[in-house]
């Protein structure tokens, strides 16, 4: 097929590579403009742009895709299909109407569940045991279009958002290739979503990152898994330091009588145990403020050599 690809982050890269490997004629890769990054504010290219440059695919970076000059450019290209994977802008009807097979979106959830910007994060945060990818015909709504194909991916009890992300990116690329093949062969029948079953996955907010130890060991562990590797869950020590929690595991051990939420109960061979409402949670990997990530064991060793006391997290 003659196609235009729209995508920006790492999640979109496997699909771009797969479609190129399937010998589709990729007329253009559309991605977000270069953005300042880091303390120096140096302009950074998106992963899709970096990949397109390596593949020799033409690139466009419109500030707004709805601008007439860009819409007219797509109309002149006359693609058979526009493939959209985590692009980052809403497409106007003028673009949705261009390709004869429509604009096909790869969404990282089992629609209609988890419509929105952060479907992988929310699936892990909510303790789901399964998620997946959906390809759909885009319409003017937010992830409301008719479903074409679905694949399912398990979420292990220790899986982080980063691990699920990578798994979905790879399986999603194959699903998109299968979708385009089915469209070309005329073997796919779009299925309307059941909007009554829809749930939403809004953007993450900064206030979500702080851990509430009273919510229980399962909820706290899900937050730690769900916010890793970005933006990372944290709490404040009794000394007022922000401590990011990278890895933890549920022990099933009950909290001692009178234990306060977040209280350090004892150390273990791999880290330390904190009271998390209903049970103890073992902390395995942390990142102190202004420092690199380290094992919980190393963190405690460092504190033993100082006068700071680690008894309660705020």
LOKE-614627 format. One record per residue (C-alpha): chain; x, y, z; residue number from 1. Coordinates in steps of 0.5 Angstrom, whole numbers. Example, Ala and Ser with C-alpha at 12.3 -4.5 7.8 and 13.67 -1.06 7.14 Angstrom:
<rs>
R  chain      x      y      z  resi
R      A     25     -9     16     1
R      A     27     -2     14     2
</rs>
This chain:
<rs>
R  chain      x      y      z  resi
R      A      0      0      0     1
R      A      2      7     -1     2
R      A      2     10      6     3
R      A      3     16     11     4
R      A      6     14     18     5
R      A      4     19     24     6
R      A      8     17     30     7
R      A     12     20     35     8
R      A     15     16     41     9
R      A     19     10     42    10
R      A     12      6     42    11
R      A     11      8     35    12
R      A     18      5     32    13
R      A     17     -2     31    14
R      A     11     -1     27    15
R      A     14      4     22    16
R      A     20     -1     22    17
R      A     15     -7     21    18
R      A     11     -3     15    19
R      A     18     -2     12    20
R      A     20     -9     12    21
R      A     13    -11      9    22
R      A     15     -7      3    23
R      A      9     -2      4    24
R      A     11      5      0    25
R      A     12     10      6    26
R      A     11     16      3    27
R      A     12     21      9    28
R      A     13     20     16    29
R      A     10     25     20    30
R      A     12     27     27    31
R      A     12     32     32    32
R      A     17     38     32    33
R      A     24     38     35    34
R      A     23     40     42    35
R      A     28     43     47    36
R      A     31     37     52    37
R      A     35     37     58    38
R      A     38     42     62    39
R      A     42     45     56    40
R      A     35     46     52    41
R      A     38     42     46    42
R      A     33     41     41    43
R      A     32     33     41    44
R      A     29     29     35    45
R      A     23     24     36    46
R      A     25     17     36    47
R      A     20     16     30    48
R      A     24     22     26    49
R      A     31     19     28    50
R      A     28     12     25    51
R      A     25     15     19    52
R      A     32     18     18    53
R      A     36     12     18    54
R      A     30      8     13    55
R      A     31     14      8    56
R      A     23     16      9    57
R      A     21     23      8    58
R      A     19     27     14    59
R      A     14     32     16    60
R      A     14     36     23    61
R      A      8     41     22    62
R      A      6     45     29    63
R      A     -1     43     27    64
R      A     -3     38     22    65
R      A    -10     42     21    66
R      A     -6     48     18    67
R      A     -9     48     10    68
R      A     -2     48      7    69
R      A     -1     41     11    70
R      A     -7     38      9    71
R      A     -6     40      2    72
R      A      0     37      2    73
R      A     -3     30      4    74
R      A     -8     31     -1    75
R      A     -3     31     -6    76
R      A      0     25     -4    77
R      A     -6     21     -4    78
R      A     -4     15      0    79
R      A     -8      9      1    80
R      A     -8      9      8    81
R      A     -6     14     14    82
R      A     -3     10     20    83
R      A     -3     13     26    84
R      A      1     11     32    85
R      A      2     15     39    86
R      A      2     21     34    87
R      A      0     27     39    88
R      A     -4     31     35    89
R      A    -12     30     34    90
R      A    -13     29     26    91
R      A    -18     34     23    92
R      A    -24     31     19    93
R      A    -20     34     13    94
R      A    -15     29     14    95
R      A    -19     23     16    96
R      A    -23     24      9    97
R      A    -16     23      5    98
R      A    -14     16      4    99
R      A    -19     11      1   100
R      A    -18      6      7   101
R      A    -18     11     12   102
R      A    -14     13     18   103
R      A    -12      7     22   104
R      A    -10      8     29   105
R      A     -6      3     34   106
R      A     -8      4     41   107
R      A     -5      0     47   108
R      A    -11     -2     50   109
R      A    -17     -7     49   110
R      A    -22     -2     47   111
R      A    -27      1     49   112
R      A    -23      0     55   113
R      A    -18      5     57   114
R      A    -19     11     52   115
R      A    -14     16     52   116
R      A     -7     19     53   117
R      A     -4     13     58   118
R      A     -7      7     57   119
R      A     -1      3     59   120
R      A      0      6     65   121
R      A     -7      6     68   122
R      A     -8     -2     66   123
R      A     -2     -3     71   124
R      A     -4      2     76   125
R      A    -11     -1     76   126
R      A     -8     -8     77   127
R      A    -10    -11     71   128
R      A     -8    -18     69   129
R      A     -9    -17     61   130
R      A     -9    -12     56   131
R      A     -7    -11     49   132
R      A     -7     -7     42   133
R      A    -13     -5     38   134
R      A    -13     -3     31   135
R      A    -19      2     29   136
R      A    -22      6     24   137
R      A    -21     13     26   138
R      A    -27     18     27   139
R      A    -27     25     30   140
R      A    -28     22     37   141
R      A    -22     20     42   142
R      A    -21     13     41   143
R      A    -28     12     39   144
R      A    -28      9     32   145
R      A    -30      2     29   146
R      A    -25     -4     31   147
R      A    -21     -8     26   148
R      A    -17    -13     30   149
R      A    -15    -14     37   150
R      A     -9    -18     40   151
R      A     -9    -20     48   152
R      A     -3    -19     52   153
R      A     -2    -21     59   154
R      A      0    -17     65   155
R      A      5    -21     70   156
R      A      4    -19     77   157
R      A     11    -16     77   158
R      A     11    -13     71   159
R      A     12     -5     70   160
R      A      9      0     65   161
R      A     16      0     62   162
R      A     16     -8     61   163
R      A      8     -8     58   164
R      A     10     -2     54   165
R      A     15     -6     50   166
R      A     11    -12     49   167
R      A      5     -8     46   168
R      A     10     -4     42   169
R      A     12    -11     39   170
R      A      6    -14     38   171
R      A      2     -8     36   172
R      A      7     -7     30   173
R      A      5    -14     28   174
R      A     -2    -13     29   175
R      A     -2     -7     24   176
R      A      1    -11     19   177
R      A     -4    -16     19   178
R      A     -9    -10     19   179
R      A     -7     -7     13   180
R      A     -6    -14      9   181
R      A    -14    -15     11   182
R      A    -16     -8      9   183
R      A    -12    -10      2   184
R      A    -15    -17      1   185
R      A    -22    -14      3   186
R      A    -23    -19      9   187
R      A    -24    -14     15   188
R      A    -31    -12     18   189
R      A    -30     -6     22   190
R      A    -34     -7     29   191
R      A    -37     -2     33   192
R      A    -35      0     40   193
R      A    -40     -1     45   194
R      A    -39      6     48   195
R      A    -43      4     55   196
R      A    -37      0     57   197
R      A    -32      5     55   198
R      A    -27      7     61   199
R      A    -22     13     60   200
R      A    -14     13     61   201
R      A    -13     21     62   202
R      A     -6     24     62   203
R      A     -2     23     69   204
R      A     -1     28     74   205
R      A      4     30     79   206
R      A      0     29     85   207
R      A     -1     22     83   208
R      A      6     20     84   209
R      A      6     21     91   210
R      A      5     14     95   211
R      A     -1     14    100   212
R      A      2      8    105   213
R      A     -5      7    108   214
R      A     -8      5    101   215
R      A     -6     -2    102   216
R      A      0     -6    100   217
R      A     -3     -8     93   218
R      A     -5     -1     91   219
R      A      2      1     93   220
R      A      5     -4     89   221
R      A      1     -3     83   222
R      A      3      5     83   223
R      A     10      3     84   224
R      A     10     -2     78   225
R      A      5      3     74   226
R      A      9      9     74   227
R      A     16      6     73   228
R      A     20      8     69   229
R      A     16     14     68   230
R      A     15     19     72   231
R      A     16     14     78   232
R      A     13     14     85   233
R      A     16     17     91   234
R      A     15     19     98   235
R      A     18     24    103   236
R      A     22     21    108   237
R      A     22     24    115   238
R      A     28     28    114   239
R      A     24     31    108   240
R      A     28     28    102   241
R      A     24     26     96   242
R      A     25     18     95   243
R      A     23     15     89   244
R      A     21      8     89   245
R      A     23      4     83   246
R      A     22     -3     85   247
R      A     18     -7     91   248
R      A     14    -13     92   249
R      A      8    -16     96   250
R      A     10    -20    102   251
R      A      3    -22    105   252
R      A      6    -21    112   253
R      A      1    -17    116   254
R      A      3    -11    119   255
R      A      5    -11    127   256
R      A      0     -8    131   257
R      A      1     -1    132   258
R      A      5      0    126   259
R      A      4      7    122   260
R      A      3      7    115   261
R      A     10      8    112   262
R      A     14      6    118   263
R      A     20      2    117   264
R      A     19     -5    120   265
R      A     26     -9    119   266
R      A     31    -10    114   267
R      A     31    -16    110   268
R      A     37    -19    105   269
R      A     34    -15     99   270
R      A     32     -9    102   271
R      A     27     -7    108   272
R      A     20     -8    110   273
R      A     15     -2    110   274
R      A      8     -2    113   275
R      A      3     -1    108   276
R      A     -4     -1    111   277
R      A     -6     -8    111   278
R      A      1    -12    110   279
R      A      8    -11    109   280
R      A     11     -9    103   281
R      A     19    -10    101   282
R      A     22     -4     98   283
R      A     28     -7     93   284
R      A     30     -1     89   285
R      A     30      6     90   286
R      A     33     13     88   287
R      A     35     18     93   288
R      A     34     26     91   289
R      A     39     28     87   290
R      A     42     21     86   291
R      A     42     15     82   292
R      A     38      9     83   293
R      A     41      4     88   294
R      A     39     -2     91   295
R      A     35     -1     98   296
R      A     40     -5    101   297
R      A     46      0     99   298
R      A     41      6    101   299
R      A     40      3    108   300
R      A     48      2    109   301
R      A     49     10    107   302
R      A     44     12    112   303
R      A     47      8    117   304
R      A     53     12    116   305
R      A     50     19    117   306
R      A     46     22    123   307
R      A     39     21    119   308
R      A     34     17    122   309
R      A     30     13    117   310
R      A     23     11    121   311
R      A     17     14    118   312
R      A     16     16    111   313
R      A     11     22    110   314
</rs>
